[in-house]
């Protein structure tokens, strides 16, 4: 299976740097909508067999233009949602942002017993995200678009692929509608074909002023 792991379009929380992981979550900003509308054109050469989204509204809105253009249903896969922020939910200070990212990247490094303050541990996250990808793989062996979330994609890819590790994932951004393409399966493993951290529609859709911790490269 070939996974097009696409981060959702920009939300108001992304602009403010707020940790916003609760359901159903915010919609898209005007820029986020334009980012979503650029996806069909950017993927015009991809033979997409299915489109999967998380339970959070922002992924469903991001996938809508592609689903409409291809005549495909947006399928909700429960395990694809963002990593819950727990006690850090709604916070936006630099210290809180870094605490969140330190926890999720510790999971990518194999420290699964580390807990998000008041939230899940790595076993919880990988259990549900792996299950979602495995379920998708039982239905498709071709190319599938999976619209998910910044921290979730970066953490899963850093742990589950053979050629991207936690250092790479931490050092490379994944802006809104950035894409990671991975080939493989949950049985045989995954290899990253491409990590394009810029918006899929081009650099003109980048918002350099947004304070976006789950998508930014970390020093």
WOWO-V115775 format. One record per backbone hydrogen bond with DSSP energy under -0.5 kcal/mol. NH is the residue of the N-H (numbers start at 1). CO is the residue of the C=O. Records with the same first field share a line. If there is no record, write none. Layout:
# WOWO-V115775
NH: CO, CO
This chain:
# WOWO-V115775
2: 142
3: 1, 182
4: 2, 144
5: 3, 180
6: 4, 146
7: 178
8: 148
9: 58
15: 11
16: 12
17: 13
18: 13
19: 91
20: 18
29: 10
33: 29
34: 30
35: 31
36: 32
37: 33
38: 34, 35
39: 35, 36
42: 38
43: 39
44: 41
46: 43
48: 46
49: 143
50: 143
51: 73
52: 145
53: 75
54: 147
57: 24
59: 56
60: 56
61: 57
62: 58
63: 59
64: 60
65: 61
67: 63
68: 64
69: 65
70: 66
71: 67
72: 67
75: 51, 73
77: 53, 75
78: 76
80: 77
81: 78
87: 117
88: 85
89: 86
90: 19
91: 88
97: 93
98: 94
99: 95
100: 96
101: 97
102: 98
103: 99
104: 100
105: 101
106: 102
107: 103
108: 104
109: 105
110: 107
111: 106
112: 110
114: 111
116: 120
119: 116
122: 112, 114
123: 112
125: 121
126: 122
127: 123
128: 124
129: 125
130: 126
131: 127
132: 128
133: 129
134: 130
135: 131
136: 132
137: 133
138: 134
139: 135, 136
140: 136
143: 47
144: 2
145: 50
146: 4, 144
147: 52, 145
148: 6, 146
153: 149
154: 150
155: 151
156: 152
157: 153
158: 154
159: 155
160: 156
161: 157
162: 190
169: 165
170: 166
171: 167
172: 168
174: 215
175: 197
177: 8
178: 175
179: 196
180: 5
181: 194
182: 3, 180
183: 191
184: 1
185: 189
189: 185
190: 160
191: 183
193: 181, 191
194: 181
196: 179
197: 195
200: 177
202: 199
205: 202
206: 203
208: 206
210: 207
211: 15
212: 210
213: 211
215: 212
216: 212
218: 170
